């Protein structure tokens, strides 16, 4: 068993809650730059003041402590303000993946019971409110469009029961503005009432529900408290050496644990500047690094590989960079070396985590050698115990593979309204069963070697075959389907669907038609990149499909086609999680 014994800054005791952290940062860092997004430049004091105004408007909309508020938007200043304002009102934040289609978003809205949804009008050519037009979202009271003027929002109605408000109109609700035929947008809420609400938020209360799909196919809402979040990322920021004055380019999506907590909240803790980027574009990233003198750049290995190999890299001054944190996929030793030599990064770290552990389990430390950084995910953070066990729950020896199990303060209390899944994942002794297979070395470093579950990672985004399979089975020509991940050079892995067609199905164009059909119904990273029509799926005596056999076939089929080797690695919800880029963010 490995356990972290280093200093624990106890961020939960220092700040109490996320609103307490925002208030602390405003007082401690005052007029230093907190947030830069295009022309928007906010000091820590201004950020807190703007967040208070959002809290007032959220309260005016009738949101009570414990109510759910959803947020469906790319990385932006507006995302930060909405999140902090909602948390200040005592609401539970429910981030939505920007790649969700309407049915996926509606499921999360229903399951969480979200009363308010903040969303952008359009992103990557997609009209977000329009995606919900035909969906059932009974608890939703209102939708607030970020950045929409009154003319843009006035003609929008998701259903007859769900009104849509523009951003300015929503904020005016805090003053009890009356619109049209006596329609009250909100009830007046004074600033001191909002500050009192901030102070009433307790560390033991839920801060967020981050939905992660599971092997059953149904997304599950992982519960996290303010205290868990603050303690975890105080430790994280301490270990990586995030410092006052750092300028942090956040490419990891805010809707993931890592982008939101290791990005926004860690910067507030240490007085670093948040510089969000909505879609990863290497040229734009390099422009921002030069213009904003970026010092911190976390992301998946593909991000650094893309920048290192970009033909325009020499045109940009990237010398301000000093710190990189990565994970979620294989990290070649050569990449770590190049990051240090060619990007002059003084610190490169890898880590492992999952949403159910508040995003962090193990981390490499500054000073670790390139081999350790590239081939392991480091050692447990303080307050956590990590074991590697066999199928009977017994510890395996050092260097032997087994399932990684975790116990400590980061482990979630469970999945919201899903006690069965909670009991399957967290045992009676408090051990979180990750489903990942790993090995502990003599120094306590964890190396992830495989996945007990079938999940694979596309460009840093977790894909759960059961969820994709359930969707594909709705196609009228599909009788049976099994999805596996196959190596792919740029994205690490992509999906391959083995399909048994119905007897009366027209199979002439099924492979192409099924991919096009899936693109209309699920996030693009979940869509299989290829389909193979087969007469039967391999199965054991009990009828269970043999995924190992399908993966063996897929590997044989795809060898030699230029695909890279992909390791079964840490879940993309942890450190070094996915980034949006132009290719993986396609919608149709």
C-alpha atoms as one frame of an Amber mdcrd trajectory, in Angstrom:
protein
   0.000   0.000   0.000   1.209   3.490  -0.835   0.192   6.631   1.026   1.076
  10.300   0.816   2.903  11.679   3.882   3.847  15.187   2.738   2.549  18.557
   3.859  -1.207  19.022   3.564  -2.073  22.755   3.285  -5.668  22.007   4.372
  -7.384  24.355   1.971 -10.713  23.231   3.402  -9.791  24.791   6.744  -8.197
  27.889   5.203 -11.165  28.956   3.065 -14.143  26.888   4.202 -15.989  27.039
   0.885 -15.504  28.181  -2.693 -17.187  31.557  -1.957 -14.823  31.867   0.999
 -11.917  31.291  -1.381 -13.159  33.995  -3.770 -13.464  36.473  -0.896  -9.976
  35.531   0.328  -8.448  36.028  -3.128 -10.089  39.455  -3.486  -8.618  40.563
  -0.168  -5.215  38.925  -0.617  -4.447  39.651  -4.281  -6.668  42.719  -4.722
  -5.806  44.545  -7.981  -3.613  41.855  -9.522  -4.973  40.341 -12.736  -7.248
  37.403 -11.987  -8.836  36.696 -15.367  -7.980  37.560 -18.969 -10.328  36.611
 -21.809  -9.865  38.706 -24.937 -10.766  42.266 -24.029 -12.010  41.205 -20.597
  -9.427  41.842 -17.879 -10.568  41.478 -14.293  -8.671  42.011 -11.073  -9.304
  39.694  -8.143 -11.454  42.373  -6.500 -13.448  42.973  -9.671 -13.891  39.233
 -10.195 -15.357  38.891  -6.707 -17.630  41.908  -7.227 -18.927  40.548 -10.537
 -19.462  37.122  -8.973 -21.512  38.764  -6.191 -23.731  40.357  -8.851 -24.288
  36.948 -10.435 -25.147  35.554  -6.999 -27.726  38.325  -6.559 -29.331  37.448
  -9.889 -29.296  33.718  -9.122 -30.997  34.389  -5.789 -33.502  36.692  -7.503
 -34.372  33.810  -9.822 -35.501  31.868  -6.768 -32.526  29.533  -6.428 -32.164
  28.204  -2.892 -29.131  26.560  -1.246 -28.793  23.030  -2.582 -30.648  23.728
  -5.834 -28.866  22.643  -8.999 -27.613  25.174 -11.538 -26.273  23.841 -14.851
 -23.636  25.448 -17.048 -23.258  24.538 -20.737 -20.587  26.670 -22.344 -16.949
  26.645 -23.464 -14.068  28.071 -21.450 -14.648  31.794 -21.018 -14.818  34.599
 -18.469 -18.592  34.126 -18.416 -18.183  30.475 -17.376 -16.009  31.524 -14.437
 -18.456  34.209 -13.274 -21.503  31.951 -13.606 -19.827  29.134 -11.700 -18.586
  31.328  -8.861 -21.867  33.241  -8.679 -23.963  30.073  -8.538 -21.708  28.483
  -5.918 -21.960  31.689  -3.901 -25.738  31.313  -3.856 -25.270  27.887  -2.287
 -26.276  26.138  -5.499 -24.747  22.874  -6.679 -22.938  23.410  -9.984 -23.696
  20.962 -12.816 -21.245  21.462 -15.713 -22.335  20.072 -19.091 -19.986  18.830
 -21.772 -20.002  21.236 -24.738 -20.045  18.267 -27.107 -23.325  16.888 -25.789
 -26.228  16.467 -28.165 -29.731  17.341 -27.007 -30.645  13.932 -25.512 -27.380
  13.752 -23.564 -27.768  17.251 -22.135 -31.434  16.673 -21.310 -30.598  13.478
 -19.426 -28.130  15.318 -17.183 -30.564  18.194 -16.653 -33.318  15.783 -15.637
 -31.124  13.581 -13.471 -29.595  16.529 -11.627 -32.897  18.377 -11.301 -31.288
  21.591 -12.553 -33.550  24.634 -12.171 -31.424  27.125 -14.097 -29.283  26.540
 -17.173 -26.595  28.980 -18.263 -25.580  28.312 -21.851 -24.082  29.971 -24.882
 -26.327  30.622 -27.844 -23.868  29.190 -30.353 -20.513  27.428 -30.239 -18.715
  25.663 -33.085 -21.705  26.291 -35.325 -24.201  24.681 -32.950 -27.301  26.417
 -31.588 -27.407  25.119 -28.020 -30.967  26.109 -27.038 -32.190  24.539 -30.260
 -30.723  21.188 -29.175 -33.236  21.137 -26.311 -36.298  22.049 -28.376 -37.719
  18.523 -28.412 -36.390  17.367 -25.044 -38.233  16.871 -21.776 -36.671  19.001
 -19.016 -39.515  19.379 -16.493 -37.601  20.887 -13.552 -35.922  23.611 -15.608
 -37.264  27.065 -14.685 -35.233  29.219 -17.045 -32.356  29.361 -19.493 -29.894
  32.243 -19.436 -27.920  32.922 -22.608 -24.361  34.067 -21.986 -23.512  37.165
 -23.963 -26.864  37.303 -25.773 -28.432  40.714 -26.313 -32.153  41.171 -25.768
 -32.959  40.976 -29.460 -31.213  37.642 -29.838 -32.960  35.964 -26.950 -36.448
  37.445 -27.212 -37.720  35.012 -29.849 -36.285  31.902 -28.206 -38.396  29.452
 -26.262 -37.201  25.922 -25.577 -40.668  24.824 -24.512 -43.807  26.702 -23.610
 -42.814  26.364 -19.951 -39.104  27.336 -20.071 -38.409  31.036 -20.676 -35.081
  32.158 -22.113 -33.363  35.288 -20.797 -30.506  37.359 -22.121 -27.504  37.987
 -19.869 -28.235  41.652 -19.138 -31.895  40.904 -18.481 -30.909  38.142 -16.072
 -28.579  40.438 -14.113 -31.272  43.129 -13.953 -33.475  40.596 -12.223 -31.480
  41.222  -9.046 -33.104  44.674  -8.975 -36.608  43.243  -9.434 -36.980  44.420
 -13.026 -40.473  44.045 -14.493 -40.668  43.068 -18.167 -43.574  43.243 -20.539
 -47.053  42.541 -19.250 -46.087  42.546 -15.602 -43.652  39.620 -15.953 -41.229
  39.861 -13.045 -37.729  38.749 -13.985 -36.616  38.529 -10.366 -37.153  39.727
  -6.827 -34.829  42.441  -5.492 -31.715  41.096  -3.773 -29.344  43.489  -2.021
 -25.580  43.033  -2.098 -25.415  42.394   1.641 -27.959  39.589   1.239 -25.744
  37.980  -1.384 -22.694  38.313   0.871 -24.632  36.703   3.703 -25.479  33.819
   1.367 -21.770  33.446   0.533 -20.906  33.271   4.221 -23.593  30.664   4.856
 -22.077  28.131   2.433 -20.452  25.306   4.386 -17.555  23.075   3.449 -19.640
  19.976   4.042 -22.171  21.044   1.422 -22.166  19.797  -2.153 -20.262  22.044
  -4.530 -20.875  20.209  -7.782 -22.220  17.210  -9.640 -19.925  16.243 -12.483
 -21.486  13.591 -14.669 -19.316  10.779 -15.902 -20.587   7.851 -17.943 -20.128
   4.357 -16.594 -19.901   0.836 -17.879 -23.684   0.550 -17.597 -23.959   3.309
 -20.180 -25.994   5.747 -18.078 -24.197   8.962 -17.014 -23.738   9.189 -13.250
 -23.476  12.392 -11.222 -20.412  12.331  -8.980 -20.937  14.292  -5.770 -18.151
  16.544  -4.470 -18.173  18.901  -1.494 -16.579  22.302  -1.081 -14.189  20.862
   1.523 -13.044  17.988  -0.701 -12.474  20.323  -3.598 -10.519  22.932  -1.642
  -8.324  20.449   0.202  -7.527  18.476  -2.959  -6.490  21.430  -5.082  -4.626
  23.214  -2.316  -2.446  20.092  -2.247  -2.295  19.948  -6.052  -1.241  23.584
  -6.426   1.325  23.172  -3.624   2.919  20.103  -5.227   3.127  21.544  -8.749
   4.464  24.844  -7.415   1.763  27.163  -8.748   2.717  30.645  -7.565   1.441
  34.185  -7.243   1.996  35.938 -10.553   1.840  32.788 -12.656  -0.199  33.124
 -15.831  -2.136  29.954 -16.554  -3.495  29.072 -20.008  -6.506  26.838 -19.298
  -7.163  24.711 -22.369  -8.618  21.792 -20.419 -12.408  22.218 -20.554 -13.993
  23.813 -17.509 -16.731  21.167 -17.634 -14.117  18.620 -16.534 -12.895  18.397
 -12.950  -9.384  19.350 -13.982 -10.145  22.465 -16.034 -12.564  23.796 -13.427
 -10.728  22.945 -10.219  -7.037  22.736 -11.139  -7.646  25.718 -13.416 -10.040
  28.256 -11.918  -9.879  27.356  -8.232  -6.134  26.689  -8.052  -5.477  30.114
  -9.593  -7.680  31.772  -6.974  -5.785  29.950  -4.242  -2.347  31.027  -5.389
  -2.979  34.393  -7.031  -2.325  33.192 -10.579  -4.033  34.654 -13.649  -6.663
  32.548 -15.437  -6.406  32.760 -19.246  -9.140  30.524 -20.732  -9.022  29.169
 -24.288 -12.284  27.808 -25.662 -10.898  25.522 -28.380  -7.354  24.245 -28.641
  -5.736  25.660 -31.727  -1.927  25.421 -31.582  -1.343  28.668 -33.446  -3.743
  30.568 -31.195  -2.242  28.933 -28.107   1.247  30.028 -29.100  -0.034  33.542
 -29.783  -1.527  33.655 -26.288   1.614  32.255 -24.683   3.659  35.031 -26.268
   1.167  37.879 -25.784   0.154  37.023 -22.217   3.534  35.650 -21.091   1.960
  32.353 -20.084   3.956  30.394 -17.490   1.689  27.391 -16.811   0.277  25.113
 -19.521  -1.357  21.825 -18.428  -2.863  19.477 -20.990  -2.761  15.986 -22.501
   0.452  14.808 -24.181  -0.986  15.514 -27.639  -1.114  19.231 -26.822   2.637
  19.462 -26.277   3.395  17.150 -29.182   1.328  19.360 -31.485   3.079  22.533
 -30.348   6.550  20.980 -30.541   5.949  19.757 -34.091   4.126  22.855 -35.329
   5.866  24.495 -38.313   5.235  27.988 -36.918   6.662  27.362 -33.440   9.917
  29.186 -34.099   8.003  32.388 -34.892   6.710  32.681 -31.315   8.444  33.536
 -28.070   7.448  30.711 -25.735  10.238  31.341 -23.245   7.854  32.379 -20.454
   6.648  28.765 -20.038   7.927  27.022 -16.915   5.366  24.412 -15.761   3.494
  21.603 -17.522   1.219  18.984 -15.971   0.007  16.113 -18.109  -1.482  12.638
 -18.023  -4.544  10.752 -19.358  -2.476   8.956 -21.998   0.924   7.485 -22.667
   3.745   9.992 -22.162   6.880   9.048 -24.115  10.191   9.693 -22.364  11.325
  11.515 -25.498   8.373  13.907 -25.198   9.304  14.758 -21.603  12.872  15.385
 -22.737  11.781  17.615 -25.631   9.430  19.589 -23.386  12.364  20.394 -21.130
  14.911  21.079 -23.848  12.890  22.688 -26.647  10.182  24.463 -24.633  12.536
  25.192 -21.713   9.970  23.919 -19.220  11.681  23.674 -15.851   8.957  21.440
 -14.400   7.073  18.664 -16.186   4.813  16.450 -14.074   2.378  13.610 -14.707
  -0.529  12.527 -12.542  -3.499  10.183 -12.307  -7.018  10.787 -11.104 -10.692
  10.272 -11.771 -13.844  12.240 -11.125 -14.774   9.934  -8.243 -11.553  10.940
  -6.453 -12.089  14.690  -6.942  -9.744  14.486  -9.920  -6.490  13.515  -8.189
  -5.004  10.285  -6.799  -1.274  10.274  -7.523   1.224  12.862  -8.766   4.856
  12.960  -9.754   6.910  15.530  -7.875   9.329  18.222  -9.029  12.743  16.619
  -9.222  11.522  13.232 -10.427  13.602  11.930 -13.324  12.184  11.855 -16.877
  11.775   8.068 -16.793   9.615   8.221 -13.653   7.581  11.115 -15.047   6.985
   9.408 -18.383   6.339   5.850 -17.224   4.444   6.371 -13.954   1.748   8.630
 -12.548   3.675   9.335  -9.375   2.828   8.769  -5.729  -0.374   9.315  -3.715
  -1.111  12.826  -2.533  -1.224  13.433   1.247  -4.288  11.973   2.917  -4.814
   9.170   0.402  -4.009   5.481   0.518  -3.599   3.508  -2.699  -3.535  -0.272
  -2.988  -3.254  -2.681  -5.893  -5.439  -5.730  -5.297  -6.408  -9.031  -6.868
  -9.948 -10.129  -7.693 -10.468 -11.237  -4.088  -9.416  -7.858  -2.687  -6.026
  -9.018  -1.427  -2.887  -6.942  -1.931  -0.607  -8.072  -4.731   3.148  -7.783
  -4.461   5.269  -4.852  -5.564   5.545  -4.902  -9.333   2.530  -7.178  -9.775
  -0.578  -5.941 -11.607  -3.976  -5.608  -9.981  -6.923  -3.265  -9.664  -6.129
   0.179  -8.257  -8.238   1.024  -5.202  -8.175   4.335  -3.340  -9.290   5.492
   0.100  -9.182   8.941   1.648 -10.758  12.372   1.785 -10.961  12.841  -2.000
 -13.259   9.847  -2.522 -16.794  10.855  -3.429 -19.715  10.084  -1.158 -21.229
   8.470  -4.232 -23.361   9.007  -7.298 -26.408  11.202  -6.899 -29.637   9.204
  -6.531 -27.834   6.008  -7.542 -27.090   3.904  -4.443 -26.636   0.723  -6.466
 -23.806   2.143  -8.573 -22.303   3.728  -5.466 -22.187   0.370  -3.674 -20.633
  -1.260  -6.729 -17.859   1.340  -6.826 -17.108   2.064  -3.147 -16.893  -0.889
  -0.768 -17.959  -0.989   2.878 -14.426  -0.127   4.024 -14.409   3.054   1.959
 -12.167   1.824  -0.867 -12.957   3.296  -4.278 -12.563   0.620  -6.945 -11.247
   2.502  -9.963 -11.524  -0.270 -12.543  -7.989   0.583 -13.658  -5.207  -1.993
 -13.527  -1.880  -0.772 -12.227   1.458  -1.625 -10.656   3.191  -0.037  -7.659
   6.991   0.110  -7.721   9.370   0.077  -4.755   9.176   3.875  -4.436   5.373
   3.852  -4.341   4.960   5.188  -7.876   1.828   4.002  -9.638   1.951   2.841
 -13.239  -1.386   2.323 -14.981  -1.067  -0.681 -17.272  -4.583  -1.523 -18.404
  -8.256  -0.896 -17.796 -10.407  -3.408 -16.042 -13.381  -1.651 -17.525 -13.819
  -1.229 -21.254 -13.476   2.551 -21.309 -11.058   4.041 -23.829  -9.814   7.598
 -24.366 -10.305   9.645 -27.541  -8.131  12.751 -27.540  -8.294  12.788 -23.740
 -12.081  12.300 -23.541 -13.399   9.169 -21.850 -15.593   6.959 -24.045 -17.631
   4.185 -22.465 -18.550   1.465 -24.984 -21.759   0.482 -23.179 -23.156   3.985
 -23.643 -22.235   4.041 -27.345 -23.541   0.514 -27.872 -26.897   1.368 -26.324
 -27.225   4.287 -28.712 -26.213   2.285 -31.797 -28.733  -0.439 -30.971 -31.479
   2.100 -31.671 -30.537   2.053 -35.357 -33.136  -0.043 -37.225 -30.502  -2.102
 -39.055 -28.469  -3.103 -35.978 -29.147  -6.386 -34.174 -25.992  -6.585 -32.065
 -23.032  -4.282 -31.577 -19.786  -4.189 -29.632 -17.479  -1.167 -29.493 -13.763
  -1.236 -28.693 -10.983   1.322 -28.770  -8.237   1.010 -31.366  -4.917   2.883
 -31.539  -4.838   6.096 -33.557  -1.800   8.308 -34.000  -3.246  11.742 -33.213
  -6.086  11.039 -30.768  -4.516   8.068 -28.996  -7.547   5.854 -29.509 -10.757
   5.930 -31.547 -13.844   3.742 -31.537 -14.396   0.712 -33.747 -17.900  -0.800
 -33.834 -18.454  -4.456 -34.699 -22.036  -4.749 -35.937 -24.255  -7.766 -36.522
 -27.039  -6.502 -38.840 -30.674  -7.492 -38.662 -31.587 -10.240 -41.153 -33.650
  -7.877 -43.318 -31.168  -5.001 -43.182 -29.583  -3.484 -46.277 -25.879  -3.820
 -45.473 -24.566  -2.247 -48.670 -23.969   1.143 -47.085 -24.485   0.284 -43.414
 -20.956   1.124 -42.326 -21.100   4.669 -43.701 -24.749   5.221 -42.788 -24.285
   4.153 -39.171 -21.434   6.602 -38.575 -23.471   9.444 -40.088 -26.502   8.413
 -38.018 -24.428   8.355 -34.820 -23.016  11.827 -35.482 -26.520  13.237 -35.164
 -27.130  11.598 -31.799 -23.978  11.693 -29.699 -20.926  13.821 -29.000 -18.400
  13.497 -31.804 -15.658  11.895 -29.717 -18.055   9.021 -28.908 -18.880   8.307
 -32.564 -17.039   5.208 -33.859 -14.575   6.190 -36.548 -15.126   2.883 -38.322
 -17.670   0.062 -38.490 -17.124  -3.588 -39.353 -20.146  -5.702 -40.292 -19.805
  -9.251 -38.957 -22.058 -12.297 -38.896 -21.620 -12.878 -35.156 -19.815 -11.514
 -32.121 -17.425 -13.790 -30.214 -18.968 -14.850 -26.907 -18.274 -17.174 -24.013
 -20.525 -19.986 -22.807 -22.751 -17.601 -20.896 -23.223 -15.386 -23.925 -20.981
 -12.521 -22.765 -19.245 -10.799 -25.655 -15.492 -11.346 -25.552 -14.138  -7.811
 -25.821 -10.575  -9.088 -25.443 -10.988 -11.099 -28.648 -12.430  -8.093 -30.468
  -9.562  -5.906 -29.287  -7.112  -8.543 -30.517  -8.796  -8.562 -33.933  -8.867
  -4.777 -34.022  -5.178  -4.529 -33.174  -4.290  -6.974 -35.944  -6.488  -5.116
 -38.421  -5.118  -1.694 -37.548  -1.425  -2.567 -37.286   0.504  -0.987 -40.101
  -2.037   1.723 -40.892  -0.029   4.475 -39.221  -1.812   4.261 -35.928   0.231
   4.949 -32.838   0.386   2.706 -29.811  -2.073   3.703 -27.114  -1.680   2.782
 -23.476  -4.663   2.101 -21.305  -4.112   4.988 -18.971  -5.669   7.217 -16.407
  -9.172   8.483 -16.798  -9.459  11.703 -18.713 -11.321  13.381 -15.909  -8.140
  13.570 -13.924  -4.961  15.583 -14.345  -4.045  16.215 -17.942  -7.597  15.703
 -19.131  -8.892  16.394 -22.599  -8.753  19.633 -24.498 -11.190  20.808 -27.129
  -9.575  21.092 -30.512 -10.896  21.819 -33.959 -10.816  18.186 -35.065 -12.282
  16.420 -32.040 -14.864  19.149 -31.482 -16.673  18.621 -34.782 -20.411  18.307
 -34.331 -21.825  16.670 -37.407
